[in-house]
Amino acid sequence: MADNLKTGTTTLAIKCKDGVVLAADKRATAGNLIANKSVNKIFPIEDYMAITTAGTVSDIQLLLKLIKAEIRLKRLRTNKKVSVSEAVNLLAGMVYSNIRKMSMIPGISHFLFAGHDKTGHHIYDIYPDGSLAEVDDFITSGSGSVFVFGVLETLYKPGMSIEEGKSLAIKAMNASLQRDSASGNGVDIVTIDSSGLYKHVWHKTINSGLAE
């Protein structure tokens, strides 16, 4: 069962005028079984960068360890902060290599990468094949993304504040948790503000939908 454990999931990222908002649910599944009800799917890479995760858990855990180690090594060698662009390209290369390895278990992983550096706020979509795209407004991943996109397309406005982005993230996650059986059990929301500070700003444990 552990070999097939997946975070078949809902994650999202919203770009705001004063930062970035990330959100994810708490459920992990193994086929039709809810294998874990309290999974963390948002992880800091540095104080000013974070990712959301979806896919095969074992591959996600390995790639997280590798990217954190590579960023630390690069910082030690250069004595400089790693830019968001440098970090996301490193991770995209790892994803590209990982999915092309021969394996009995497909190495599927999907990351949303967000951060702030001297060039501003950034959101990237790292697709399971290793392709990379920067996002100017919002993005969502996982089995519940179809429900989230409808809410974000309707309610997102350019120039939203982080607080407005947080409220929108709650509405969007609620739509997914109400309809996607692979997403549920709670929501985490993280922000990275204009000072480049990662904050876990909201958490709710639930059994069905979110109360607005």
Protein Blocks (a to p, Z undefined) as FASTA:
>chain_A
ZZmgccdddddddddfkbccddddfbdcehjacfbfcbcfbdcfblmbccddedjfklmm
mmmmmmmmmmmmmmmmnopacdfklmmmmmmmmmmmmmmpccfbdcddddddddddfkbc
cdddddfkopacddfkbccedjklmmmmmmmmmmpcghiafklmmmmmmmmmmmmmmmmm
kbghiacdddddfkopacdfbdcddfbbcdZZ
